Amino acid sequence: MLRAPAGAPACALIALLVAGSAGALPASAAANEALDAAFARLWAAETDQETAAAVEAILAAGADAGEVRARLRAGRPYAPAPTGRQALSRRNRDGVEHPYILHVPAGYDPAAPLPLRVYLHGGVMRPLPAGDDWWRGEDRWVRDDAIVVAPASWNGSPWWQRSQIENVDGLLADIKRRYNIDENRVHLLGVSDGATGAYYFAFKAATPWAAYLAFIGHPAVLGHPGTQVDGQMHVVNLRGRPLFIINGANDRLYPAAMIEPYVRLFADAGVEVAYRPQAEAGHDLSWWDAEVSRVEAFIAATVRSPLPDALSWETESAVEFNRSHWLVIDELGPVRGEAALEEHNLVSVPGPRTPLGIDAVAELPDGAGLRLAQVGSESLAEQAGLQPDDVILEMGGATVRTVEQARAVILEVRPGQDVPVTLQRGGAPLQLTLRFPATPPSMPRIAFPRRRTSGRVELARSGNTVEASTRGVRRFTLLVSGDQFDLSQPIRVVVNGAVAHDAVVTPDAATLLRWATVDWDRGLLFDAEIPVEVQPAP
């Protein structure tokens, strides 16, 4: 405690304190001004170089982690910005220009965060058209209560290549720089090729998204070698990322029956799927008016958890596609004693159908029935007991005298139905039954072929304890947020049953800034990192 010298008047001490504090104020004010200026540079930065220089200036200003975190959480100040339809573009690091259309509601208020919807169009395997003709029927997607952006894709930069991950990440950053976005209500919607693109982002770059809506697309496109997809698809990466899927039964490209094995695969792997097959629809949006209320209800109900307590992530690369939220996979490779994690990469597709087996018939001259000339081997007819020279009189209770009458009966048969057949054999009447299987036979098939070995990490957090199970991963990093962990207490990390870390972590301004300038996301603030090396079992 500071005391006045003996005999000194109290006012002298007060004067001394005032004088001392007066001398300190300019230095403190200068430090605050330097920090204000450095953050102003950060909020205004438009290039990687400008961002790096601003981060360096913030660190040079000497702010502690708490001050940096508070400013990052508050975010940039937003000024009034243009509204309405805007034709814009951005350039990837390789110099390729990527145009996009932005719609901002007329009533946009910079003080009120708005949801963002990113729409991926179809028909991408063709040259980029002049103007902005890639977005058709845009009135369907434009909202008064959300900002909507439609980037362009073409055969030189399809949705399922890393160029589009860079492009979409970049335009999200560009939009956040100018408009106040609700980072936990950013939804990705796609139609046809765009729906396939939505699946791709869910598999490979999931952190920014609240949910995915895939209309008349097919995830199997991402497993086809001719598609030229960047990276491999891992079904467990879809966990915690709700999907809303619509396909038409009469779609000439991706009928619902082809999609359903993948929907079952996703659901069996623990993925949240809302699936709405359309019985009468083709490769179109003819169902839109009937389904739009469900689409909107799904979007309203799905809010991103920026720091989920459970994470699953698998990757074939420790350089790209290796991060999900607070997990970064740093090195791949087997480790003795690693976890035996369940695989999810088989779909059951319809196998060969059992043939009817009524291969050749002849109409009798007197119209008395149909004579069987041949019965197919291992067919439904053979299983029912039909033989060559049998004369069919009735099928399913209907008289059959012509081939057209028999065909009409067969076309009405549904899976699992029994069809009685009345016939004559050697002049004697006979009753048999054709039994159509309830479901066609199925056969397993690899959903997404893989040419490279992958590694996977499963995380489960409870309080300050993280349980990790790994396969094919030697090193990974946990990104630690004070919004998720109590930083005043030790954080315990258990990997494959062995304790890998059990200590207090220290918040670090540089770490906060490093990840803040990757995500530009007020909900993702990481105060520290915990590097983890997976130890082999003894």
N, C-alpha and C positions, 0 to 999 in steps of 0.2 A: 504494500500500500504506500502511495506517495504521501508524505507528511510535510507540513510547513516547518522550516527551520525554527528553532526555539526563539520566541520573541518576535517573529515576523508576523505582520498583520495578515489576516485571512485574505484581504483584498489583493495583497501582493501575489499570493499563490494563484488566485483566480486570474490575475493579469498574466501571470506566467503561463498558465494553461491555455488561455485564449491566444496568447502570442504563439505558443507552440503549435496549436491546432491551425492557426491562420497560416503558418508556414507550410503545413502539410496539405492544405486544401488545393493549392494549384497543382501539386504532383498528382493527387487523387483525381482531380478534375481532368488533368491531362491524360491519365490512364483511361478514364472512362470515355473521353473523347476519342482516344486511339481505338478503343474496343468498338465504340459505336461506328467509327469510320470503317473498321475492318469488317464488321458484320454488314454494313451497307454495301461494301464491295462484294461480299459473298452473295447477298440477295440479288445483286445486279449482274453477277457473273453469267456469261453465256457460253463460255468455252471451258474446256478442261484446264487450260493454262490460267485463265482468269480465276477459276475456282481454286486451283492450287495456290495461287498467289494470295488470295483472300484468306485461306486457311492458315498460311504461313504468318500473315499479319495478325490474325486472331491469337495464334500461339505466342507471337512476339509481344503482344500486349500484356501477357502475363495473367490472363484470366484463369481462374481455377475451374475445375470440372463442373462444379455446381452452377457457376455463372453461365458457362457455355451451355449446359443442359437447359437452364431456364430460358435462355434466348432461343435455342433450337425448338423447344416446346412451344414457345409463343409464336414462332415462325415469322415469316417476312411480313412487312406491312403491305397491304393490297390497296392499290389506287383504282379508281374507276377505269374500266377497260372496254374495248369495243364489244358490242353484242351483235346478234344476228348471224347470218351465214358468212363465213370467211374461207376463202381458198388460200391455203398456206402450204409451206413445204419445209423440209429440214434435210440436212445432208449428213449421211453416214460418214464414218471416219475414212472410208475408201473413196469418198468424193461423190458417191451416187446420190442423186437427189430423190427424195421420197415425198410426193405431194400428199396432202390430206385436206379434208373438209371439216371445219369446226362450226358447230352451231351453239351459240350461247343465248340463253333466254333473254328477252328484252328486259325482264325485271330483275336481272342479276344484281345482287347486292354484295360488294366486296367484303362486307362484315359477316356474311352468312355463308358458310361452306355449302357447296352444292354437290350432289352425286354426279358421277361421271360415267357415261356409257361409251364403250369403244365398240364400234361395229365393223366386222370384217366381211367384205363382200365376196361374192362367188366369181367363177369364171376367170381364174387367175392365170391359166396356162395359155396365155396369148400376150402379144405386145401391149405395152401400156398405151391406152388410147389418149388421143389429144384431149385437152380440157379436163373435165372431171366426170366423164361419162361412166366411170367405174361404179359410181353409187347411184343405183336406180331405185326408184320408189322411196326416196329419202323421207318423204312426208310421213311415211309410216313410223319412222324411227325418231323424228324430231320431237323434243319434249319442252314443256314450259317449266318443268321442275327438275331438270337435269341438263348438264352440258353433254353434248353428243359429239363424238369425233369419228370420222371415217377415213382411215388411212388407205392408201392405194397399194395393191399388190399386182404383180404381173409375172410373166415367165422368167424374167431376170431376177426377181426377188419374191418368190412365192412365200406364203405364210409360214411354211414349215422349214424355213432356213434361218440360220443365225442372223442374216442381214435384217430380217424382220423383227427378231427379238431386240436387236440394237435400235432399229427404227422406232418400235413401239415404246421401248424404254425411254428413248430420247424425246418422243413427242409428249409422253406423260410428264417428263421433266419440264418441257417447254410450256405445257399448259399450266402446271403447278406454279411456274414462275410468274404467270400473269393473272391466274384466276384462283380463287379460294376454293379448293376441292376438299370434299369429305373423303379422306384417304381410305376409310373403311367401307365406302359404298362405291367402289369402282368395279363395274361389271363388264364382262367381255361377251359379246354376242356375235354369232357368225351364221351365215347362210351358205349352204352348199360347200364350195371350197373354203369359204370363211368359217363354216362350222368345223371342218377338219382342222383349220388353223386354230380354232378355239381349243380343240383337244390338244393340239401341239403345245400351246402355251401352258395348258394345265400340266402336261407331262414335263416340260423343260424349264419354265420360268414362271413359277406360281406365286411368288411372294406378294405382288401388288393387288391380286384379284380377290374380290369377295365371292364370286361364283361365275359359272360359265353357262351360256345358253347356246346349244348347238342345234340348228334347224337344217334338216335334210342333208346332213353330211355323213361321213363314215370314218371312224377311227382307224379302220383297217388300211385305209390309204397310207397311213404313216408307217405301215409295215411292209409296203410294197417296194421292192428295190428300184423300180422304174420311176418312183416319185422323187428321188434325189433329196431325201430328208436328211437334215443335219442332226446327228445324234440318234440314240436308241430310246424306245419307249419303255417305261417301267410303270406297271399298273399301280403299285403302292404309292407312287407320287401323287395320285389323285385323291388320296385320303384327306379328309378335312376340307375338300374343295367341292362344294355342291355342284351337281350337273343337272341341267334341265334339257331334255332331249326330245325332239319331235322328228318323226319320219313317217312318210306315207306308205301304205301297203302296196300301192300301185306305182311307186317310184321306179322309173326305168333304170336309174343308176344305183340307188341305194334303198331298195325296198326294206320295209320294217323287219321282215323276216331275216334279212341279212344282218341287221343291226342288233337284234335281240340277243344273240349269243354273247356279244360284247357287253350289253347291258347287264346280263347275268354275271359275266366275269367281273365287272366292276363292283356289282353289289356283293358278290361272294368275297371280294377282297376288302370289304368294309368301306366302300365308297358310297357317299350319299347321292342317289340318283332319283330324279323325278322323270319318268318316261311316259310320253303321251303319243302312242301310235295313232295314226289317222287312217281309218279303214278305207276311205274313198279317195284319198289324196294321191297325187303323183309327185313328180319332182317340182313342187310349186308351193306357194303359201296360201292356197285356197282355204285353208283351215284357220287363217289368222283371226277373223272376226269371232269365231267360236272359242278360240284359245287365248285371246289377248288378255282377258281378265286373269287367267291362271298365270300367264307370263308375268304380269305386273305384280301379282300377289307373291310370286316366287322372288322377284327382285326386291320387293319391299321387305321380305322376311329374311333375306340373306345379307348379313353384315359380317365383314371380315373380322376375324380375331387376329390382330397383328402379331401377338405373342402366344400362339397356341401351346397348351401344356403337353400335347402329344404331337409328335412329328415323325413322318416316315419319308426318307429320301434315298433314292438310288441313282447312281450315275456311272457312266463308263469313262468319265474324265475328271481329273482333279484340277483341271484348268478352266473348264467351262461347264455350265449346267450342273454345278456342284454345290449350290447354295439353296436353302429353303429357310426363310425367316431367320431364326437364331442358330442355325446349323450351317457350317461350312465343312465340306469333305476335302481334306488337304492331300491325302496320299492313299492310293489304292494298293492292294496286295493282300494275300492270305496271311492269317495269323493263327498259330496253333491254339486250339481251344475256343475259337470264335463261335458265335451262336449259329444254330441251325434254323434260319428264318424260312418261313413257308413261302414257296414260290406261287405266283399268280400270273400265269402266262399261257393258259390253255383255254380254248373255246371249244364248245361242242357244236359242231356244224352238222346240218342234215347230211346223212350218208345216202347211199343208193337206195331208192325206194323199191319195195317189192313190186314187181310188175303185175298187172292185172292178169295177163296170161291168156286172154281170149284173143288169140293172135290172128286167126283166120276163120271167118264164118261165111255161110252161104244162105241167102234167102231162099226158102222153099218155094217152088213154083205156085203152089196152091195157097201161099200165105199162111201156112200152118205154124211157122216158127223159123228159128235160125239154127242151122246145123253147124256144129263146131267142126271145123276141118283140122284144127291144130290147137293144142293146149301147151302154153309155155312152161318150161322146166322151172321149178322153184318159184312158182307164181301163186297169186291168190287163188286163181282158178284151180290149179293143181292141189293146193292145200284144201280147198273145198270139196275135192273129189270129182270134178268135172273131167270128162274123157272125150277124145275125138269121136265123132258121130253122134254125140248127144244132141238132142233137139231142144233148144231153149224156148219155152212157151211164155213164161212170165219172169220179170225181175222186179223185186221190190213191190210186188202187188200189181204191177202194170203189165199189160199185154205187150209183148214185143214180137212184131212180125217183120220189122225192117231193121237194118243197121242203125238208121237214124233214131228209131225208138229206143234201142239199147243204149246208144250214146247219150241220149237225153237223160236216161235213168242214172247212168254212171256219173255224169257231170253234176248231178244233184247230191251225190254221196258226200258225207262229211267224215272227217277222221273219227275212228272208233265206231262207225256205224256197221251193223250187220244187215246184209241185203239177201233176203230169201230168193232162191231161184227154183222155179218149177220147170221140170224138163221131162222128156221122154227118153228112155234108154231101152233099146230093143223092143219098142212098143209099149213098155210099162212105164207108168208115171213114177216120178222120183222127186223128192224135195231135198235140196242142198242149201248151204248158206255161204255166201261170200263174206268174209270177215276182214274189214278194212282196219288196219292198225290205228290206235288212238293217236300215236305220235310216230312220225317216221324215225327210222333208226338214226342214231347220231354217232359221230366219230370225233375224237379229240384232234385238235390241230393247234399248232403254236400260233398265238395271236400276233405277237410282234417278234420277228426274227432278230437275233442278236449276233453280231460278228465280233464284238469285243467283250472282254470280261468286265463285269461291273462290280461295284461295291455299294453296300447299303448300311444305313444307320437308322435305328428306331429309338426315339427318345420318349420318355415319360417323366414329367416333372410333378413333384408333390412338395409344396413348400420350398425349402432350399436344397432339396435332394433331387438329382437327376439320375434316372436309371437308363443306361444306354445298352442296346444290343447291336452288335455289328457283325457283318459278313463281308469279307474282302476289302476291309478298310484298315489301314495302319495308323493314320493320323486324321484327326478332325478338330475343329475349333467350335466352342460354344460362345455365342455372342450374348453377353450378360447385360440385362436391362434392369434398372432399379424399379421399373414398372412391373417386373415379374418376380424379382428376387429381393429379399431383405439384405441390402448390402452391408449392414452393420453386423451380420452374422456369417459364419463360414458357409460356403457352398460345397456340398458334397456331390461328387460325380462317381457313380459306380458303373463300370464298363464290363459287361459279360460276367458280372458277379464279383469283380475285384475293384477296390477303391482306387480311383485314378487321381482324385483331387479332393482335398478337404481343408479349405482355408478361406479366409476373408480375402476378397478382391478389392483393389483400390480403383475408384473411378478415375478415368484419365481423359483429359480434354482432347487429346489427339485422337483417341479411339472414337469418342463421340463424333468428332468432325469427320473422321474418315468414313464412317458408315452413314452419317447424315448426308454426305455429298454423293453417296451411291444411291440412296433410296429417296431423298427429298421427301421425307414422310414423317410427320410429327408424331405418329404412333409407333415409330420404330427408332428409338433412341437407345444406343448401346454404350454403356458406361465402361465396359471392360471386356476382355477376351480371356477365355480359358483354353489354352492349347492342350489337347489330349493325345497321348500316344498309347495306342492299344497294345497292352502287354500280352505276350503269349502265356497260355496256361502253364503252370509248373509241371 
